Amino acid sequence: MKTKEISLIAIIAALYAAMVIVLAPISFGPVQLRLADVLIPLAALFGLPVVYGVTLGALVANTYWFMSPIDIVLGALANFVAGYIIHRYKENIVPASAIASVVIGVIVGGYLWMFFPPPSILGLQLPAWLGMMISVSLSSLVAVAGLGVALVKLLQQSKYIEQLNT
């Protein structure tokens, strides 16, 4: 692994962890908006270093804001899988990001229900696990498929991005 790739992993991990920790009130819980997830689609531009960075960043942030070992491991795994999907299918970034968002929702929502009461989704009384999966998927769609893809599109227009990838 090159020095540039290791540096990018460290930068992304630090940014991700810092964003989650600083924005902790909205980054954790049954209804959350993890704005740090806007970094996940950067895997389409910068490849596997971003995948590793958002994985490590989630590991650090979830350890800092300790809820459970389950959250530390599965939260990082969710970011890894989501980032890898976007990296692998970068030519189709919008659907890849939407799928990645649902993956995050299913993995994270699949265990969050054990720690929090279920959110009310349009007043429906859903099973706790399903309500949590829907809630996290919707928030991930905003952060990953919405804001994250917009960030990638904006960066793709910059002449400096090509220089960073050489």
C-alpha positions as a LaTeX table, in Angstrom:
\begin{tabular}{lrrr}
\hline
Residue & $x$ (\AA) & $y$ (\AA) & $z$ (\AA) \\
\hline
Met1 & 0.00 & 0.00 & 0.00 \\
Lys2 & 1.37 & 3.40 & $-0.98$ \\
Thr3 & 1.94 & 6.29 & 1.40 \\
Lys4 & $-0.74$ & 8.30 & $-0.41$ \\
Glu5 & $-3.32$ & 5.56 & 0.15 \\
Ile6 & $-2.44$ & 5.20 & 3.83 \\
Ser7 & $-2.68$ & 8.98 & 4.21 \\
Leu8 & $-6.11$ & 9.01 & 2.57 \\
Ile9 & $-7.32$ & 6.22 & 4.86 \\
Ala10 & $-6.15$ & 8.22 & 7.89 \\
Ile11 & $-7.71$ & 11.47 & 6.66 \\
Ile12 & $-11.08$ & 9.87 & 5.86 \\
Ala13 & $-11.10$ & 7.92 & 9.15 \\
Ala14 & $-10.31$ & 11.06 & 11.15 \\
Leu15 & $-12.90$ & 13.15 & 9.29 \\
Tyr16 & $-15.57$ & 10.48 & 9.69 \\
Ala17 & $-14.90$ & 9.96 & 13.40 \\
Ala18 & $-14.72$ & 13.70 & 14.10 \\
Met19 & $-17.99$ & 14.39 & 12.27 \\
Val20 & $-19.80$ & 11.61 & 14.13 \\
Ile21 & $-18.45$ & 12.67 & 17.53 \\
Val22 & $-19.07$ & 16.40 & 17.04 \\
Leu23 & $-22.55$ & 15.73 & 15.66 \\
Ala24 & $-23.27$ & 12.97 & 18.21 \\
Pro25 & $-26.77$ & 14.22 & 19.13 \\
Ile26 & $-27.97$ & 13.52 & 15.59 \\
Ser27 & $-25.52$ & 10.69 & 14.75 \\
Phe28 & $-26.80$ & 8.10 & 17.23 \\
Gly29 & $-30.17$ & 6.74 & 18.18 \\
Pro30 & $-33.32$ & 5.32 & 16.63 \\
Val31 & $-33.83$ & 8.43 & 14.51 \\
Gln32 & $-30.45$ & 9.57 & 13.32 \\
Leu33 & $-28.83$ & 11.51 & 10.53 \\
Arg34 & $-25.21$ & 10.48 & 10.36 \\
Leu35 & $-23.84$ & 13.30 & 8.22 \\
Ala36 & $-20.40$ & 11.68 & 8.22 \\
Asp37 & $-21.91$ & 9.11 & 5.84 \\
Val38 & $-21.59$ & 11.71 & 3.07 \\
Leu39 & $-17.98$ & 10.51 & 2.91 \\
Ile40 & $-18.93$ & 6.94 & 1.93 \\
Pro41 & $-19.69$ & 7.73 & $-1.76$ \\
Leu42 & $-16.18$ & 9.19 & $-2.09$ \\
Ala43 & $-15.22$ & 5.53 & $-2.62$ \\
Ala44 & $-16.42$ & 6.08 & $-6.20$ \\
Leu45 & $-13.68$ & 8.69 & $-6.68$ \\
Phe46 & $-10.84$ & 7.49 & $-4.48$ \\
Gly47 & $-11.40$ & 3.74 & $-4.22$ \\
Leu48 & $-10.61$ & 1.33 & $-1.44$ \\
Pro49 & $-8.76$ & 3.83 & 0.80 \\
Val50 & $-12.14$ & 5.52 & 1.37 \\
Val51 & $-13.77$ & 2.15 & 2.09 \\
Tyr52 & $-11.11$ & 1.42 & 4.71 \\
Gly53 & $-11.26$ & 4.99 & 6.04 \\
Val54 & $-15.02$ & 5.07 & 6.65 \\
Thr55 & $-14.78$ & 1.61 & 8.22 \\
Leu56 & $-12.02$ & 2.68 & 10.60 \\
Gly57 & $-13.80$ & 6.00 & 11.25 \\
Ala58 & $-16.99$ & 4.19 & 12.27 \\
Leu59 & $-14.98$ & 1.87 & 14.49 \\
Val60 & $-13.37$ & 4.84 & 16.27 \\
Ala61 & $-16.58$ & 6.89 & 16.55 \\
Asn62 & $-18.67$ & 3.97 & 17.80 \\
Thr63 & $-15.96$ & 3.08 & 20.32 \\
Tyr64 & $-15.80$ & 6.66 & 21.55 \\
Trp65 & $-19.59$ & 6.90 & 21.88 \\
Phe66 & $-19.75$ & 3.40 & 23.33 \\
Met67 & $-23.15$ & 1.76 & 23.22 \\
Ser68 & $-22.21$ & $-1.89$ & 22.73 \\
Pro69 & $-19.53$ & $-4.07$ & 21.12 \\
Ile70 & $-22.28$ & $-5.02$ & 18.66 \\
Asp71 & $-22.48$ & $-1.40$ & 17.50 \\
Ile72 & $-18.71$ & $-1.09$ & 17.19 \\
Val73 & $-18.34$ & $-4.18$ & 15.01 \\
Leu74 & $-21.56$ & $-4.13$ & 12.99 \\
Gly75 & $-21.53$ & $-0.35$ & 12.46 \\
Ala76 & $-18.04$ & $-0.59$ & 10.98 \\
Leu77 & $-19.11$ & $-3.61$ & 8.91 \\
Ala78 & $-22.09$ & $-1.66$ & 7.54 \\
Asn79 & $-19.77$ & 1.12 & 6.38 \\
Phe80 & $-17.36$ & $-1.37$ & 4.83 \\
Val81 & $-20.07$ & $-3.13$ & 2.83 \\
Ala82 & $-21.70$ & 0.16 & 1.78 \\
Gly83 & $-18.38$ & 1.67 & 0.72 \\
Tyr84 & $-17.39$ & $-1.45$ & $-1.18$ \\
Ile85 & $-20.70$ & $-1.52$ & $-3.07$ \\
Ile86 & $-20.21$ & 2.09 & $-4.13$ \\
His87 & $-16.57$ & 1.46 & $-5.07$ \\
Arg88 & $-17.48$ & $-1.66$ & $-7.06$ \\
Tyr89 & $-20.40$ & $-0.07$ & $-8.92$ \\
Lys90 & $-19.05$ & 3.48 & $-9.22$ \\
Glu91 & $-20.26$ & 3.78 & $-12.81$ \\
Asn92 & $-23.81$ & 3.65 & $-11.44$ \\
Ile93 & $-23.27$ & 5.74 & $-8.34$ \\
Val94 & $-26.90$ & 6.71 & $-7.70$ \\
Pro95 & $-28.36$ & 3.18 & $-7.56$ \\
Ala96 & $-25.20$ & 1.90 & $-5.85$ \\
Ser97 & $-25.56$ & 4.58 & $-3.17$ \\
Ala98 & $-29.24$ & 3.79 & $-2.72$ \\
Ile99 & $-28.44$ & 0.10 & $-2.27$ \\
Ala100 & $-25.59$ & 0.99 & 0.11 \\
Ser101 & $-28.04$ & 3.09 & 2.14 \\
Val102 & $-30.44$ & 0.18 & 2.49 \\
Val103 & $-27.55$ & $-2.10$ & 3.47 \\
Ile104 & $-26.62$ & 0.34 & 6.25 \\
Gly105 & $-30.27$ & 0.50 & 7.31 \\
Val106 & $-30.65$ & $-3.27$ & 7.43 \\
Ile107 & $-27.39$ & $-3.92$ & 9.28 \\
Val108 & $-27.58$ & $-1.02$ & 11.76 \\
Gly109 & $-31.36$ & $-1.14$ & 12.13 \\
Gly110 & $-31.04$ & $-4.88$ & 12.62 \\
Tyr111 & $-29.40$ & $-4.35$ & 16.00 \\
Leu112 & $-30.36$ & $-0.82$ & 17.13 \\
Trp113 & $-33.84$ & $-2.00$ & 18.10 \\
Met114 & $-32.21$ & $-3.87$ & 20.99 \\
Phe115 & $-31.04$ & $-0.57$ & 22.52 \\
Phe116 & $-33.79$ & 1.95 & 21.71 \\
Pro117 & $-37.57$ & 2.00 & 21.53 \\
Pro118 & $-38.79$ & 1.85 & 17.94 \\
Pro119 & $-39.42$ & 5.11 & 16.09 \\
Ser120 & $-42.92$ & 5.93 & 14.94 \\
Ile121 & $-43.04$ & 5.76 & 11.16 \\
Leu122 & $-46.09$ & 7.63 & 9.88 \\
Gly123 & $-47.92$ & 6.55 & 13.02 \\
Leu124 & $-47.68$ & 2.87 & 12.07 \\
Gln125 & $-47.07$ & 0.27 & 14.75 \\
Leu126 & $-44.28$ & $-1.71$ & 13.11 \\
Pro127 & $-42.14$ & $-4.40$ & 14.71 \\
Ala128 & $-39.21$ & $-2.71$ & 16.48 \\
Trp129 & $-36.59$ & $-4.17$ & 14.15 \\
Leu130 & $-38.49$ & $-3.15$ & 11.00 \\
Gly131 & $-39.15$ & 0.38 & 12.23 \\
Met132 & $-35.47$ & 0.78 & 13.05 \\
Met133 & $-34.37$ & $-0.59$ & 9.66 \\
Ile134 & $-36.70$ & 1.81 & 7.84 \\
Ser135 & $-35.64$ & 4.78 & 9.95 \\
Val136 & $-31.90$ & 4.18 & 9.47 \\
Ser137 & $-32.37$ & 3.39 & 5.75 \\
Leu138 & $-34.24$ & 6.66 & 5.18 \\
Ser139 & $-31.61$ & 8.72 & 7.00 \\
Ser140 & $-28.86$ & 6.92 & 5.09 \\
Leu141 & $-30.61$ & 7.70 & 1.82 \\
Val142 & $-30.42$ & 11.39 & 2.73 \\
Ala143 & $-26.75$ & 11.29 & 3.77 \\
Val144 & $-25.32$ & 8.74 & 1.32 \\
Ala145 & $-27.50$ & 8.77 & $-1.80$ \\
Gly146 & $-28.49$ & 12.42 & $-1.51$ \\
Leu147 & $-25.75$ & 14.55 & 0.01 \\
Gly148 & $-22.89$ & 12.12 & $-0.62$ \\
Val149 & $-23.67$ & 11.69 & $-4.31$ \\
Ala150 & $-24.05$ & 15.46 & $-4.65$ \\
Leu151 & $-20.59$ & 15.86 & $-3.09$ \\
Val152 & $-19.11$ & 13.34 & $-5.54$ \\
Lys153 & $-20.73$ & 15.09 & $-8.52$ \\
Leu154 & $-19.37$ & 18.42 & $-7.30$ \\
Leu155 & $-15.87$ & 17.03 & $-6.82$ \\
Gln156 & $-15.93$ & 15.34 & $-10.24$ \\
Gln157 & $-16.13$ & 18.79 & $-11.79$ \\
Ser158 & $-12.91$ & 19.87 & $-10.08$ \\
Lys159 & $-9.67$ & 19.68 & $-12.04$ \\
Tyr160 & $-7.80$ & 18.86 & $-8.82$ \\
Ile161 & $-9.49$ & 15.51 & $-8.26$ \\
Glu162 & $-7.83$ & 13.98 & $-11.30$ \\
Gln163 & $-4.44$ & 15.11 & $-9.96$ \\
Leu164 & $-5.14$ & 13.44 & $-6.61$ \\
Asn165 & $-5.84$ & 10.11 & $-8.30$ \\
Thr166 & $-2.52$ & 10.00 & $-10.18$ \\
\hline
\end{tabular}
